[in-house]
Amino acid sequence: MADAQPVLSDTFIMPRHAGSEPGAAGSLPAILSLSTGVPGQGYAQAEIFDYLQPLFERTRHARFIFNRAGVDRRFMAADREFYTRPQGTQARNTAYMERALPLGEETISRCLSAAGRQPGDVDDFFLVSCTGFDIPGLDLRLAGRMGMRPNLRRTCVLGMGCYGAFPALQRAREAVAFHPGRTALVLALELCSLHLQTDDSLENMVVSALFADGAAAALIAAAAGDGAAGDGAEDAGAAPRGPRLLDAATFCDYATFDHMAFHVTDHGFQMRLSAYVPDVLAANIEAFVDPLLARNGLGRDDIGFWGVHPGGSKILDYLQQRLGLGDGQMEYSRAVLRDYGNMSSPTILFVLDQIQRCGKPAPGDYGLLMAFGPGLTMEAALVRW
């Protein structure tokens, strides 16, 4: 691993709300249900490479990059026919709106059903995306299509990239904590495949080997008492099936804007992904994570489940080494990268879903979720089942 100098000197850690401290009595915002969804068809990584190989025929690095990406399969909203002719930004964005609506509706419906709720039960709706937009937006169209209330409070979190789910989760946490009885819904949805670029740069090879499409929804409400999920605590008759949202932190290095970016062009959105990103993240991760844990009376050994955004296999390798984590602690992130690729903002919720289904956290277990994106920005959330 190349040496990079830490730049993190001050981390904003979200203040706890009254009654939200570990061990405190009172209602704690919790994830009542979680659902994930993917569009279209799944493609093997080798199949995607064969399709894209004509773009990279002038270089011998492409196959190596695809093979080392840590991805076996990805799901794409853009089928084989989409790129048989040049696609401008308008065509790509139109395709986004057409294909995001059914995916978002299906993902939300399963999330609500899992918690025994109806669309009309949602008080606050947070929509996260960076791969398409329109006015009226996806949030309004989904709300109207699904029959949500006309006095629904809506917030769009746009253009934040891979960490976008975190600001939405924190705003949902605040809405629930400050207004007892409210229910918040977060939907993160990205269709990265609609922005395939046709240059043969090394940077574009890496992006083309990693990114994919997906959606994830989380329903958040106050869970009475301080017991862990499944202990009989209820809110409007539904016990939380996910963790309580205890605390959060964020940090942005304003000197590294060029390391990761997503620029609007006449031919879609063009991703920039510097080879220095893993080094910068690794150099700063300890100074980012440890204060968040310390203010909650915890250390790294107290975290039973680590959910790290799988931005790429190299990022996972570097962070695992720097944080001193074992292979088992990274298996949930690597499984999502392997089976789905990097879907940008929904990806961390796929990791949380993987933790819950395969790790089976016990009551009282702590988890730490982390994601990284343009800025460079780091986000983290401390949770407990």
Disulfide bonds with the S-S distance in Angstrom:
none
